Every structure is written in structure tokens, then in C-alpha cells.
Amino acid sequence: MKPFDWRANWRTNWQTGIVAISLTLVLLISGCQTKPPSQFAQAQQDSSKPKVTAVAKDATQGGEFNKFFPKPGAGYERVYTQEKKGFAEAKLKKDGKEVAMLAVSDTKSLPSAALKFANATTKIAGYPSVEMGTTQTSVLVKDRYQVKVISKAPSFTKDDRATWIGKFDLKGLEKLK
């Protein structure tokens, strides 16, 4: 029978205790951090207010927006994915992979969406623009229509988003009634 070695057991118990305390601290610290609001949190909060309609009656039909989307070409493919009153959306693909999402929405249904452009300091093609996070760029046309490009691939940069916003027929969208 092996004699009890209190020094070896003490060292093992001490190391186990340090690991347990470290894991507890990591869980405690990571559990106490606040999460940043999701990109949909503000929209959900705005649409949940009393007397807010999901879609304004006089919002533009989504199909009206399709003709203002950029034309495909130069290796890019445009695939329309959603069209409803006040909104139209298309995927932008290159080599079969989705690189960005293109969207036009009528802010009549969600006026707070237009308010974020009030303090815009930048412009794209002459229209006020804002960045949302590191993947979204938007412009506001005619104080009503939001044109948005969202990066879906890391290779699709802020400059790419601005370029593709410029490819929308923004002047045509401005004339839309």
C-alpha cells in the first residue's frame, strides 16, 4: 500500500481549486455583460407601440421598387427575394455566393426609420447616408424611401455598399409618387 503523500494531494487540490475559481469567474463575467441591441430591436420596439400600423395604407407597393434596383452584370446576379407593400428586397450574388442584400423600403410605415437621417453627415449620390454597424449602409431618397445595402460576405466592403447604392436608380425613385 502506498503511503499518503500530503504534499502531492495538496498540490493537486490547489490546482483543481484554481481551475474551478477561474471557470467560475469567466462564467460570472461573461454572464454579466450586456448584449448590444440587435438590428431588429428598434424596429420591433417601434412597431409594438400602440396605434402603430404594420404597414401604412398609402405605402408604395413593393413591386413598384423593382425597376429601381441595380441591373445585374459584371459577374453579379440579382435575385429578388421579397416583395410586399412598402418593401422590396433582393440578394446580390457573385459566383453563386450571396455577397449582399439590397433593399428599398417606404418609411411611411415606420417614420422613425427616416429620422436617423436627420443628423447624417455623409452623402451618397447626393442623398443623406448613414452607416449601421459595420455591415449596413443606407440613403434616404425624397425624405421617404430608404435604400439599403447590407454586406453578407466579409469581402463586400463599405465602399462596395456605397458603389451599389449608387447603382440604384435613385433619381427615378425620387420621382416615384
C-alpha positions as CSV (number, residue, x, y, z in Angstrom):
1,M,0.0,0.0,0.0
2,K,1.3,3.4,-1.0
3,P,1.8,5.9,1.9
4,F,-0.3,9.1,1.8
5,D,1.7,12.0,0.3
6,W,0.1,15.1,1.7
7,R,2.2,17.4,-0.5
8,A,1.2,15.8,-3.8
9,N,-2.5,15.8,-2.7
10,W,-2.3,19.4,-1.5
11,R,-0.8,20.5,-4.9
12,T,-3.5,18.6,-6.9
13,N,-6.3,20.1,-4.8
14,W,-4.8,23.5,-5.0
15,Q,-4.6,23.4,-8.8
16,T,-8.1,22.0,-9.1
17,G,-9.4,24.8,-6.9
18,I,-7.7,27.5,-9.1
19,V,-9.2,26.0,-12.2
20,A,-12.7,25.9,-10.6
21,I,-12.4,29.5,-9.4
22,S,-11.1,30.6,-12.8
23,L,-14.1,28.9,-14.6
24,T,-16.5,30.5,-12.1
25,L,-15.1,34.0,-12.7
26,V,-15.2,33.5,-16.5
27,L,-18.9,32.4,-16.3
28,L,-19.7,35.2,-13.9
29,I,-18.0,37.9,-16.0
30,S,-19.4,36.7,-19.4
31,G,-22.9,36.3,-17.9
32,C,-23.0,39.9,-16.5
33,Q,-22.1,41.6,-19.7
34,T,-24.9,43.4,-21.6
35,K,-25.6,42.4,-25.1
36,P,-25.7,45.1,-27.8
37,P,-29.2,45.5,-29.2
38,S,-30.0,43.5,-32.3
39,Q,-30.6,45.3,-35.6
40,F,-34.2,44.4,-35.3
41,A,-34.8,45.5,-31.7
42,Q,-35.5,49.2,-32.6
43,A,-37.9,48.2,-35.4
44,Q,-39.7,45.7,-33.1
45,Q,-39.9,48.3,-30.4
46,D,-41.3,50.9,-32.8
47,S,-43.8,48.6,-34.4
48,S,-45.1,47.4,-31.0
49,K,-46.2,50.9,-29.9
50,P,-49.9,51.5,-29.6
51,K,-51.6,53.0,-32.7
52,V,-48.8,51.9,-34.9
53,T,-49.9,50.1,-38.0
54,A,-47.7,47.4,-39.5
55,V,-47.9,48.9,-43.0
56,A,-49.3,52.4,-43.8
57,K,-52.2,52.3,-46.2
58,D,-50.6,54.7,-48.5
59,A,-47.2,53.0,-48.6
60,T,-45.9,52.2,-52.0
61,Q,-46.3,48.7,-53.3
62,G,-43.1,46.7,-53.2
63,G,-43.3,45.8,-56.9
64,E,-43.0,49.5,-57.7
65,F,-39.5,49.4,-56.3
66,N,-38.1,46.6,-58.5
67,K,-37.4,48.8,-61.5
68,F,-35.1,51.0,-59.4
69,F,-32.8,48.1,-58.3
70,P,-29.3,47.9,-59.9
71,K,-29.0,45.8,-63.0
72,P,-27.1,42.6,-62.7
73,G,-23.8,42.2,-64.6
74,A,-20.1,42.0,-64.4
75,G,-20.3,38.7,-62.6
76,Y,-23.1,39.8,-60.3
77,E,-26.5,38.2,-60.2
78,R,-29.6,39.9,-58.6
79,V,-32.3,37.6,-57.2
80,Y,-35.4,39.2,-55.8
81,T,-36.4,37.5,-52.5
82,Q,-39.2,39.5,-51.0
83,E,-41.8,42.0,-52.2
84,K,-44.6,43.4,-50.1
85,K,-46.4,46.7,-49.6
86,G,-43.7,49.2,-48.6
87,F,-40.7,46.9,-49.1
88,A,-38.7,45.1,-51.8
89,E,-35.5,43.1,-51.3
90,A,-33.0,41.2,-53.5
91,K,-29.9,39.2,-52.9
92,L,-26.8,40.1,-54.7
93,K,-24.7,37.1,-55.7
94,K,-21.3,36.7,-57.2
95,D,-20.0,33.4,-58.4
96,G,-23.1,31.8,-56.9
97,K,-22.4,33.1,-53.4
98,E,-24.5,35.8,-51.7
99,V,-22.4,38.9,-51.1
100,A,-25.0,41.5,-50.2
101,M,-28.7,42.2,-49.6
102,L,-30.3,45.1,-51.5
103,A,-33.5,46.7,-50.2
104,V,-35.8,49.6,-50.7
105,S,-38.5,50.5,-48.1
106,D,-41.1,53.1,-47.7
107,T,-40.7,54.9,-44.4
108,K,-44.4,55.9,-44.4
109,S,-45.0,52.7,-42.3
110,L,-42.1,53.4,-40.0
111,P,-41.3,57.2,-39.8
112,S,-38.6,56.6,-37.2
113,A,-36.5,54.9,-39.9
114,A,-36.3,58.3,-41.7
115,L,-35.4,60.2,-38.5
116,K,-32.0,58.5,-38.3
117,F,-31.0,60.5,-41.5
118,A,-31.8,63.9,-39.8
119,N,-28.2,64.2,-38.5
120,A,-26.5,62.5,-41.4
121,T,-23.1,64.0,-42.1
122,T,-22.3,62.0,-45.3
123,K,-24.0,61.6,-48.6
124,I,-24.0,59.1,-51.4
125,A,-25.0,60.3,-54.9
126,G,-26.3,63.5,-53.2
127,Y,-28.6,61.7,-50.7
128,P,-28.0,61.6,-46.9
129,S,-26.4,58.4,-45.8
130,V,-25.9,56.6,-42.6
131,E,-23.9,53.5,-41.5
132,M,-25.5,51.0,-39.2
133,G,-22.8,48.8,-37.6
134,T,-20.1,47.6,-39.9
135,T,-22.3,45.9,-42.5
136,Q,-25.1,48.3,-43.4
137,T,-25.2,51.5,-45.5
138,S,-28.4,53.4,-46.3
139,V,-29.6,56.5,-48.0
140,L,-32.8,58.3,-47.8
141,V,-34.4,59.4,-51.0
142,K,-37.1,62.1,-51.1
143,D,-37.3,62.1,-47.3
144,R,-39.3,58.9,-47.7
145,Y,-37.6,55.9,-49.4
146,Q,-34.8,54.1,-47.7
147,V,-32.3,52.3,-49.9
148,K,-30.1,49.9,-48.0
149,V,-27.3,47.6,-48.9
150,I,-26.2,45.0,-46.3
151,S,-22.9,43.1,-46.6
152,K,-23.3,39.4,-46.3
153,A,-19.7,38.5,-47.2
154,P,-16.7,39.9,-45.4
155,S,-15.2,40.8,-48.8
156,F,-18.1,43.1,-49.6
157,T,-16.8,46.4,-48.0
158,K,-18.3,49.7,-47.1
159,D,-17.0,51.1,-50.4
160,D,-18.8,48.3,-52.2
161,R,-22.0,49.2,-50.4
162,A,-21.7,52.8,-51.4
163,T,-21.0,51.8,-55.0
164,W,-24.1,49.6,-55.2
165,I,-26.3,52.2,-53.6
166,G,-25.1,54.5,-56.4
167,K,-26.2,51.8,-58.9
168,F,-29.8,52.1,-57.8
169,D,-31.9,54.4,-60.0
170,L,-32.2,56.9,-57.2
171,K,-33.3,59.8,-59.4
172,G,-36.1,57.6,-60.7
173,L,-37.0,56.6,-57.2
174,E,-37.2,60.3,-56.2
175,K,-39.9,60.8,-58.9
176,L,-42.0,57.9,-57.6
177,K,-45.3,59.1,-56.2
